[in-house]
Amino acid sequence: MCGRCAAKKGYDPSDLTRAHYNKADTDDHLSRLLYVDLKTYLPGDILVKVDRMSMANSLEVRAPLLDHKVIEFAARLSTNLKYHNGEKKYILKKAFEKILPPEVMYRKKMGFCVPLADWLRGELKDFTAGHLFTEGQGVRQIFKVSEVQKIWDLHQAGTNNYGTILWGILMFELWGRN
């Protein structure tokens, strides 16, 4: 057994999650899950990304809904005000429904995604085409170039978004060349 493997023996990645879940000062399951997110996912993922990207652009960002008074208030709310008939953030949406239009209030959740589709149609178009459709060590060894070309053409026409697939193929090509 390698040294790194021995060091992980007995490690359970759910230990941290379980510890926070059990530490939550409530018997309510949803409130406990939200507490786990507050202690793990927000500081270890979402807030780190926002902080790094804002600093990289000389911006100061604040998350007003994460003010400790707001968090403490929200933690005391009953579960049916947080999640009601399948609707997440129920009380928040009710509070803003007369201010915000429904298309904003009820739109699909959006993450922090890289604009691959736009890049591959714009500033990275020539670079990508130059690598995918010339002799190299990656694409031509594994993929049918004619099929990659079909995906490329559909993406460029804007009829489909194949940004993630094309990005993966480009990375494979660049890896093959190196």
C-alpha positions in Angstrom: 0.0 0.0 0.0 1.4 3.4 -0.9 2.0 6.1 1.8 -0.8 8.3 0.5 -3.3 5.4 0.6 -2.3 4.5 4.1 -2.8 8.1 5.3 -6.4 8.0 4.0 -7.3 4.7 5.8 -10.3 5.3 8.0 -11.1 8.6 6.3 -14.8 9.1 5.5 -15.5 12.2 3.4 -19.0 12.5 5.0 -17.5 12.9 8.5 -17.4 16.8 8.2 -20.9 16.9 6.7 -22.3 14.6 9.5 -20.5 16.6 12.2 -22.1 19.9 11.0 -25.5 18.2 10.6 -25.4 16.9 14.1 -24.2 20.2 15.5 -27.2 22.2 14.1 -29.3 23.4 17.0 -32.6 22.0 15.6 -34.5 18.8 15.0 -35.7 20.1 11.6 -34.1 18.2 8.7 -34.2 21.0 6.2 -32.7 23.5 8.7 -29.9 21.1 9.4 -29.2 20.7 5.7 -29.1 24.5 5.3 -26.8 24.7 8.2 -24.4 22.2 6.6 -24.4 24.3 3.4 -23.7 27.4 5.4 -20.7 25.8 7.0 -19.3 23.9 4.1 -20.5 24.7 0.5 -20.8 28.4 0.9 -17.4 29.1 2.4 -15.6 26.3 0.7 -16.9 26.8 -2.8 -19.4 29.6 -3.8 -18.0 32.4 -1.7 -14.4 31.5 -2.6 -15.2 31.8 -6.3 -17.0 35.1 -5.9 -14.2 36.5 -3.8 -11.4 35.4 -6.2 -13.2 36.7 -9.3 -14.2 40.0 -7.7 -10.6 40.6 -6.4 -9.2 39.7 -9.9 -11.4 42.5 -11.2 -10.8 45.0 -8.4 -14.3 44.8 -7.2 -15.7 44.6 -3.7 -18.6 42.2 -3.4 -21.1 41.9 -0.5 -23.7 39.2 0.0 -26.5 41.0 1.8 -28.5 37.8 2.4 -25.6 36.4 4.3 -25.6 39.1 6.9 -25.6 37.3 10.3 -28.9 38.9 11.3 -30.6 37.8 8.1 -29.1 34.3 8.6 -30.3 34.1 12.2 -33.8 35.3 11.2 -34.0 32.8 8.4 -32.8 30.0 10.6 -35.7 30.6 13.0 -38.4 30.5 10.2 -40.5 27.3 9.9 -39.7 24.9 7.1 -42.9 25.6 5.3 -41.8 29.2 4.8 -38.6 28.1 3.2 -39.9 25.2 1.2 -43.7 25.2 0.4 -45.5 22.9 -2.1 -42.2 22.2 -4.0 -41.3 25.9 -4.1 -37.8 26.8 -2.7 -37.1 30.1 -1.0 -40.9 30.5 -0.6 -41.0 33.4 1.8 -38.3 35.3 -0.1 -40.2 35.0 -3.3 -43.4 36.0 -1.6 -41.7 39.1 -0.3 -40.5 40.2 -3.7 -43.3 39.0 -6.0 -44.8 42.5 -6.3 -41.4 44.0 -7.1 -39.8 41.5 -9.4 -41.4 40.2 -12.6 -42.3 36.4 -12.7 -39.7 35.7 -15.4 -37.0 36.9 -13.0 -38.6 35.4 -9.9 -39.2 31.9 -11.3 -36.5 31.5 -13.8 -34.3 28.4 -13.8 -31.4 28.5 -11.5 -28.2 29.6 -13.1 -24.7 28.7 -12.0 -21.4 30.4 -12.6 -20.7 29.0 -16.0 -17.9 29.8 -18.5 -19.2 31.3 -21.7 -17.7 28.6 -23.9 -20.4 28.8 -26.6 -19.7 32.5 -27.1 -15.9 32.1 -27.0 -16.0 29.3 -29.5 -18.1 31.4 -31.8 -16.0 34.5 -31.2 -12.5 35.1 -29.9 -11.5 31.4 -29.8 -13.1 30.4 -33.1 -10.0 30.6 -35.3 -7.7 29.1 -32.7 -10.1 26.2 -32.1 -10.8 25.5 -35.8 -7.0 25.7 -36.5 -6.4 23.0 -33.9 -9.4 20.7 -34.5 -9.2 20.6 -38.3 -5.4 20.4 -39.0 -3.1 17.5 -38.5 -2.5 16.8 -34.8 -2.1 14.1 -32.3 -5.5 14.0 -30.6 -8.7 14.5 -32.6 -7.6 12.6 -35.7 -6.4 9.6 -33.7 -9.7 9.0 -31.9 -12.6 10.9 -33.6 -14.1 11.0 -37.0 -13.1 14.5 -38.1 -16.2 14.7 -40.3 -18.4 14.2 -37.2 -16.5 16.8 -35.3 -17.0 19.1 -38.3 -20.8 18.5 -38.1 -20.9 19.5 -34.5 -18.7 22.5 -35.1 -20.9 23.7 -38.0 -24.1 23.3 -36.0 -22.5 25.2 -33.1 -21.2 28.0 -35.3 -24.7 28.3 -36.9 -26.1 28.9 -33.5 -28.7 26.2 -33.9 -27.1 24.1 -31.1 -24.8 24.8 -28.2 -22.0 22.2 -28.3 -19.6 24.5 -26.4 -18.8 22.0 -23.7 -18.3 19.1 -26.1 -16.1 21.2 -28.4 -14.1 22.5 -25.5 -13.4 18.9 -24.3 -12.3 17.9 -27.8 -10.1 21.0 -28.1 -8.5 20.2 -24.7 -7.9 16.6 -25.9 -6.2 17.9 -29.0 -4.0 20.3 -27.1 -3.1 17.5 -24.7 -2.3 15.2 -27.6 0.0 17.8 -29.1 1.9 18.2 -25.9 
